Structure formats: structure tokens, C-alpha cells
Amino acid sequence: PSHTLTFDNLTFTTKQNYWDQCRDAVCKTLVSTSKNNVIKGKDNQNILSDISGTIQSGNVVCVMGPSGAGKTTLLNVLTLQASYGSSFGKITLNGKPLHSRRFKSACFTVGQFDKNWQYLTVKETCTFAAQLFGIQNIEDKVDDVIDNVGLRLVFNSRNGNLSGGQQRRLSLAIALLKEPEVLFLDEVTSGLDSASADKVCKILRRLADEKNIIIVCTIHQPSTKIFLECFNQLILLSNGRLVYSGGTHEAEGYFANLGYHVPLHTNPSEYYLELINSDFSPASKKQTDEIITAYQHHNVHGTNASSSFSRDVIDLGRSDCKEGNLMKSNLIMLKRHLIMTLRDPVLYLGRCAAALVMNCIFAIVYWDARHYTQDQVMAKAWLVVWYFSVPIMFGAVAVFTLNEEISSIQREQKNGMVKAISYVLAKTVITLPFIFLFAIFALGIPGFLMQNYPSTGSFKVLLLWSIHAYVFESLAECLAVWIKDKVMGVLVFLAYWIAAFLFSGLFYPLEDLLPFVKPLYYATPFSYYIRSMFYLLFSGVTFDSCKSEFTPLEPICVESGSGPDVIDALNKILPLFENKDTFMNDIGVLVVMLVIFKALFILGIILKGRNTSIPIPRKNLDDVDNKTAEMDQEQENKDADADAFFVHPPV
């Protein structure tokens, strides 16, 4: 069937001081590049102003403009992703408003940077995508799409080994499996060489003809061949305003009528961009304003046909793509992420190996602590601390890795491929056994073999270590979803780790902590782990008897040598160690912490997946402006009253 995408009077506004609130790198780029290209109000900036158009099936529309013209912002508004400001206007698909649910079912967006799962092969990526989209006859459909985008030669290669052009074609393959009505692409040729860019754009042209879909892409500066052969419609933007909207071949005649003729042997797209770039001189700004005014006059007094893109197309129908059920999606996600986890050398298996190596080094350093003599009690206490603190710190790597993973999941949510609950369930089911394996690597050889830890209660020991580790793993997941900056997420993780270490009561007793830092003792997990772990390991053992007097080198000397008596003696030096079985209580507190971090992680996945920005209809814009003006006036009155108070204070 034929499809129609219509957008009317799209305006995008952001606060002038939004830079201070802007944390996303893309967001900062958009705001910073728009500062010189906007119509300024008192408190806001219009990055886009009254952009309208209608696009029919079978068209490949190229959105162009100088840097900061609003290309990516327009695409973000059309894809309901412009959440860093306020969108106004109306977007409809086939006459119905384009909202989040409609977008997920009928549209697909490909970002500027392709983020395909690097540890899956091209075949696996497409197969899992087809399964998640609920497609029947998966093998035939995948083969057809792979041939369409020219990836047959790398069909069994891992995505991480693909070139930039192959990555972009793989993203197109995933989009084709869904068979969307509208396909959006940001900077479609970014990072590609000329040959790869030409291949990708020709694929787009062919797909629009054969699949009868709408394709809208931003592009910085296409070659003449790509511009004239692959794109049949053009939207030119400058300073957030519409300069031209119509056929690519008709653009030359339109600008010639304005007195701007494309020189011979000149790339038309480059010439148009030079015409409307107002960044370098007052004369160029004046010229751009004249061209914008001329287009507005053309739309008012002309036929206005330049804003409507249509062409005759052949109806090829839709594939048998339907939404899969939730249970099936959960199993597909579980299988996909298990494969990636087993192949990823860093996220879990790498940390297990690192924990084994580090703890073996600690076991060698504290080699004499394997003996149950009382002069080694302090060494045993510190070894308990090192055996969990350093491996737990490796969780900072998880923040970095999960940040990329969650970014890809959010993109798949946006495109209607996955549901948040499916990812959360798959991630939880996969993580739990790996965390227990983590405990075995950390304590198995270094603790039970090299340091002669008692085998009695070994399951409780491993369980305590695992739950404690899972608290930090859940924190890493939480930070990865809520903090987009990877480095900042890692720093917050390490800050929490340091706080947990510092305020655990190991170095400074709880009663001596300042009142405002005491909550950190209860809100961090180290103290609960340390006291229970030492009690589990040593309350049931007997140390060698000691009859010597107390010396600084041998601070613990208990004649009976029993584990409880030794722990009592240690408590006088380090109050955190108690001769009390608090295992169930400490496990309960750790589980509560785990649940809190996990809940924040789940909430973040759900909310970020629903993070859409639907433009406010034009009929409500005046009300918004009036309300804003009223709020501004009210604030001005308050400021004036405050100034008057200080200038003429009451007597």
C-alpha cells in the first residue's frame, strides 16, 4: 500500500541555558551548533521554525544544510527523539498522528553510528532480529535481505570485524526485516569511503522502488552522482528554516530563477550549501535571509507543490511480519545474550580470570596466613578484605560495557524489536550463574586450596560473596542505564566503592564517625559482608594455643585458641569483627540493597525506552506561549519587588 508522511509547522525550541542542563554528547552538539543559527526569544531558541512537508511512498528524501542548520534536530523531531527541548507542530502517517506506539510498529530509525552486536555474526544478527519481529519463513527472508544489501560474503563473519560500509548495510538489513513504512537514517554516509557511500545510497534507492517505502535521511555533502541518482527529493535547511523543498533535479531551475546558477563542473549539492551558509560574513547571512524569504514567498503565492513529494509506485504488499508473543521473545533474548556473554572476553569470564589471578597473588603475599596460628589472625582478617574488595572493583568494567549494551537495547526498543521486560529477564537469568561462578574463581583456589579455608559452610561462604558481588553488579547496571557518559558512570561506581571501603567500620568504628556520614555505613555493603564472612570462616576452627604476653607484633593471644575467643580478642582491635552469627540479617540487608539497585535499573530501562517527544499541536502553541509570557512577567515582577526591597528597605 501507498504511505504518506506529513509534517506541519514543526518548530523546536530549547532554553538558552540548556547547555548547563545538557549531559548527552549529541545533545551538547545540537545546542552548541545551533547558537548562531536560531531565532532568539527572551528565554529560548528556535532551532527549527515552521518546517512543513508531505512525503509519499517510493521517495528517498535527502535533508541537507550547513552545520547547525537543524538537520539532525529535524530527524529527531520526526522520530520522536527530540527530548532535549520542546517540539511543536503536527506529524501524521497515513493521516493518523504519529505517536510512540505507531512509530514502533511502522517506522525504523538508523542512527549516525551503527551499533550492531559485535560478538554476533551477520547471520545470527539477522536471524535473531527476524525472530524478534515475529517473521515467518525466517531462513528464506534472511537470505533474501542479505542478498539485497550485498552481505553474502561476510554472512558468517562477526559484526565486530565488518567495515563501516558493511556495518551500515547490516543496519539496513535489520530495517528491511521489519519492512517499515518509513525508514529514517541520520548521516547515512558518515564515515564511509566514496565507494561504500555509493553502494549504500544505491541500495536505498532500490529499496524505495522495490519495497514502496518512504526513506528520509540526513546527509552532509553527497557526491554529484549520489545526489542526482540516489535522491529524488531534497529538503534544504539553514538557520533552522526551510530554504527549499522539492525535487533534486528541479532545485537547479529554482535557484536559477533566483539568480543563482550552478557553475559548470560543480557539484550542485556543494553549491547549494555554499549559498545558504551564513556563518562567515554579514553578506552571506543577508544572502541566506533573502533566499529563505524568497522560498516563503514562493510557498505563499505559488502552487506549494514543492513541499509535497509523490511518485507512481508499484504495490508489492507486505511480508508476513507480526509481533511475537512475550514468552517467545524472552527465550530469543535469553539465547541471544547468552551467546554474546560467552563470547565476550571482558564482561564476566574476563573478570572471573582477573579475580582468580589477583586473589592468587594475595594468597602468595599472605602465604603464612594459611596456618592457624594466632600471630596470623590479623593477616587472615585483611585477606578476607582483599579477597572481595579488589575483584568487586573490577565491576567498573561492567559499567563501561553495559553502557554500550543498554544503548543498543534502547535503540531496539525504539524500533519495536524488543521489550524492556524481555531484556531484564534475560539479563538476570544469565547474570546469576556467572556471579556464582565469579565467587568460585575468587575463593576456590585462592581461599579453600591455597589458604586452607574450612570446607564446612563453604556454600554459605560462596553465597555471601555472590550476593555481595551482585549488589555491585546491580549498581553497575543502574549506573549504565541512568548515566549516559561512560566515564562518569565508572567514576560514580568507584566513588561508591571507596565510600563502602572507607565507611565500613573497618578503619574507623561506627560510633566515632561524624553524624552526617554515619548513613554511609548503613547504605554501603562492605560492613555486612566483612563481619559475616569472618565469622563463617573462623568461628568453628581452633587456632594454636598462645601463652605469650601481648606484644605489638602479636596483638592477639588467647590461651584456649578457640575460634569464638579469637574473634572476641580481634573485636577489641577491630570492632567490626564480632563473635555473633549475623549471617541471615546481613544477607537480608544485602538483598534489600540489591533489590533497590535492580528496581532502579528496571525503571531506567522502561522509562528510557518510552522516552519520546511528541510535538505539541499548533493549536496549543499560542496557549503555551501565553502561559510562558505570563510566567516570565510574574518572575519579572518578583525580581522588581526584590530589587525595590534592597534599594528601599522598609524602616
VENWODA-V21665 format. One record per backbone hydrogen bond with DSSP energy under -1.0 kcal/mol. NH is the residue of the N-H (numbers start at 0). CO is the residue of the C=O. E is the energy in kcal/mol with one decimal. If there is no record, write none. Layout:
# VENWODA-V21665
nh-><NH;NH>
co-><CO;CO>
e-><E;E>
This chain:
# VENWODA-V21665
nh-><4;5;6;7;9;10;11;12;13;15;17;19;20;21;27;28;29;30;31;32;36;40;44;45;46;47;48;50;52;53;54;55;56;57;58;60;61;62;63;68;73;74;75;76;77;78;79;80;82;85;87;88;89;91;92;93;95;97;102;103;104;105;106;107;109;119;121;122;124;125;126;127;128;129;130;131;132;133;134;135;140;141;142;143;144;145;146;147;148;150;154;156;158;159;160;161;166;167;168;169;170;171;172;173;174;175;176;177;178;180;181;182;183;184;185;187;189;191;196;197;198;199;200;201;202;203;204;205;206;207;208;209;210;213;214;215;216;217;218;226;227;228;229;231;232;233;234;235;236;237;239;240;242;243;245;253;254;255;256;258;259;265;270;271;272;273;274;275;284;285;286;287;288;289;290;291;292;293;294;295;296;297;298;299;300;301;306;307;308;320;328;329;330;331;332;333;334;335;336;337;338;339;340;341;342;343;351;352;353;354;355;356;357;358;359;360;361;362;363;364;365;366;368;369;370;372;375;376;379;380;381;382;383;384;385;386;388;389;391;392;394;395;396;398;399;400;401;402;404;405;406;407;408;409;410;411;412;413;414;415;416;422;423;424;425;426;427;428;429;430;431;434;435;436;437;438;439;440;441;442;443;446;447;448;449;452;457;460;461;462;463;464;465;466;467;468;469;470;471;472;473;474;475;476;477;478;479;480;481;482;488;489;490;491;492;493;494;495;496;497;498;499;500;501;502;511;512;516;519;520;521;522;528;529;530;531;532;533;534;535;536;537;538;542;543;550;562;565;566;567;568;569;570;572;573;576;579;581;585;586;587;588;589;590;591;592;593;594;595;596;597;598;599;600;601;602;603;604;605;606;607;608;609;611;612;615;619;620;623;624;625;626;627;628;629;630;631;632;633;634;635;636;637;638;639;640;641;642;643;644;645;646;647>
co-><54;91;52;89;50;87;47;85;44;42;14;16;17;17;23;24;25;26;27;28;33;43;13;38;11;11;239;9;6;306;4;308;2;212;55;214;232;216;234;65;69;70;71;72;73;74;76;75;80;12;10;615;7;5;95;3;92;90;98;99;100;101;102;181;183;116;156;154;120;121;122;123;124;125;126;127;128;130;129;319;136;137;138;139;140;141;142;143;144;145;151;153;119;117;157;158;162;163;164;165;166;167;168;169;170;171;172;173;174;105;105;213;107;215;109;217;186;188;192;193;194;195;196;197;198;199;200;201;202;203;204;205;206;180;58;182;60;184;62;222;223;224;225;59;59;245;61;243;63;240;68;237;235;235;233;249;250;251;252;255;254;262;266;267;268;269;270;271;280;281;282;283;284;285;286;287;288;289;290;291;292;293;294;295;296;297;303;304;53;318;324;325;326;327;328;329;330;331;332;333;334;335;336;337;338;339;347;348;349;350;351;352;353;354;355;356;357;358;359;360;361;363;365;366;367;370;372;373;375;376;377;378;379;380;381;382;384;385;387;388;391;392;393;394;395;396;397;398;400;401;402;403;404;405;406;407;408;409;410;412;411;418;419;420;421;422;423;424;425;426;427;430;431;432;433;434;435;436;437;438;439;442;442;443;444;446;454;456;457;458;459;460;461;462;463;464;465;466;467;468;469;470;471;472;473;474;475;476;477;478;484;485;486;487;488;489;490;491;492;493;494;495;496;497;498;508;509;513;516;517;517;518;524;525;526;527;528;529;530;531;532;533;534;560;371;553;540;561;562;563;564;565;566;569;569;573;577;579;581;582;583;584;585;586;587;588;589;590;591;592;593;594;595;596;597;598;599;600;601;602;603;604;605;609;79;86;616;617;619;620;621;622;623;624;625;626;627;628;629;630;631;632;633;634;635;636;637;638;639;640;641;642;643>
e-><-2.9;-2.7;-2.8;-2.7;-2.8;-2.5;-1.4;-3.0;-2.3;-1.5;-1.6;-1.2;-1.1;-1.1;-2.6;-2.2;-2.5;-2.4;-3.0;-2.5;-1.3;-2.6;-2.8;-1.6;-2.1;-1.5;-2.7;-2.0;-2.6;-2.9;-3.2;-1.8;-1.4;-1.3;-1.1;-3.4;-2.4;-3.1;-3.0;-2.0;-2.5;-2.2;-2.7;-2.5;-2.5;-1.9;-1.2;-3.6;-2.1;-3.6;-2.9;-3.3;-1.6;-2.9;-3.0;-3.4;-1.5;-2.4;-2.7;-2.4;-1.4;-2.0;-2.6;-1.7;-2.7;-1.3;-1.9;-2.0;-2.7;-2.2;-2.5;-2.8;-2.0;-2.5;-2.3;-2.6;-2.0;-1.0;-2.5;-1.2;-2.2;-3.0;-2.3;-2.2;-2.3;-2.7;-2.1;-1.8;-1.9;-2.2;-1.3;-1.6;-3.0;-1.8;-1.7;-1.8;-2.5;-2.2;-2.0;-2.1;-2.1;-1.8;-2.1;-2.1;-1.9;-2.5;-1.7;-1.0;-1.2;-3.0;-1.4;-3.1;-2.9;-2.4;-2.2;-1.9;-1.8;-1.9;-2.9;-2.1;-2.1;-2.6;-2.3;-2.1;-2.1;-1.9;-2.2;-2.4;-2.7;-2.4;-1.6;-2.9;-2.9;-2.5;-2.4;-2.9;-2.8;-2.1;-1.9;-2.9;-2.4;-2.2;-2.0;-1.1;-1.5;-3.5;-2.8;-3.1;-2.5;-2.2;-1.4;-2.0;-3.0;-1.3;-2.2;-2.0;-2.5;-1.9;-1.9;-1.4;-2.8;-1.1;-2.1;-2.6;-2.0;-2.0;-2.0;-1.6;-1.8;-2.4;-2.4;-2.4;-2.5;-2.0;-2.1;-2.5;-2.5;-2.4;-2.0;-2.2;-2.4;-2.2;-2.2;-1.8;-2.5;-1.8;-1.0;-1.6;-3.7;-1.9;-2.2;-2.5;-2.0;-2.3;-2.6;-2.3;-2.3;-2.6;-2.6;-1.7;-2.0;-1.9;-2.2;-2.3;-1.5;-1.7;-2.4;-2.1;-2.2;-2.6;-2.2;-2.3;-2.7;-2.5;-1.9;-1.9;-2.1;-2.3;-1.9;-2.5;-2.6;-1.4;-1.6;-1.5;-1.6;-1.4;-2.0;-1.2;-2.4;-2.3;-2.3;-2.2;-2.0;-1.4;-2.6;-2.4;-2.5;-1.2;-1.9;-1.5;-2.1;-2.0;-1.9;-1.3;-1.5;-2.5;-3.2;-1.5;-1.7;-3.1;-1.8;-1.9;-2.1;-2.6;-1.6;-2.1;-2.5;-2.3;-1.6;-1.7;-2.8;-1.6;-2.4;-2.4;-2.2;-2.8;-2.4;-2.6;-2.0;-2.3;-2.0;-2.3;-1.8;-2.2;-2.2;-1.7;-1.9;-2.4;-2.2;-2.2;-2.6;-1.1;-2.2;-1.3;-2.8;-1.6;-1.9;-1.9;-2.5;-2.7;-2.6;-2.2;-2.4;-2.6;-2.2;-2.3;-2.5;-1.6;-1.2;-2.1;-2.6;-1.8;-2.3;-2.1;-2.5;-2.7;-2.2;-1.6;-1.8;-2.4;-2.2;-2.3;-2.4;-2.3;-2.1;-2.5;-2.3;-2.2;-2.3;-2.6;-2.4;-2.7;-2.0;-3.2;-2.6;-1.2;-1.4;-1.7;-1.2;-1.3;-1.0;-1.9;-1.7;-2.9;-1.8;-1.2;-2.8;-2.3;-1.5;-2.6;-2.2;-2.2;-2.0;-3.7;-2.5;-1.1;-1.6;-2.3;-2.5;-2.1;-2.0;-2.3;-2.1;-1.4;-3.3;-1.8;-1.7;-1.2;-3.1;-2.8;-2.3;-2.1;-2.4;-2.4;-2.0;-2.2;-2.5;-2.7;-2.2;-2.4;-2.6;-2.7;-2.1;-2.1;-2.7;-2.7;-2.3;-2.3;-2.4;-2.9;-2.8;-1.6;-1.2;-1.6;-1.6;-2.9;-1.9;-1.3;-2.0;-2.8;-2.9;-2.6;-2.7;-2.7;-2.5;-2.3;-2.7;-2.7;-2.4;-2.3;-2.4;-2.4;-2.0;-2.5;-2.7;-2.5;-2.4;-2.6;-2.6;-2.0;-1.7;-2.4;-3.0>
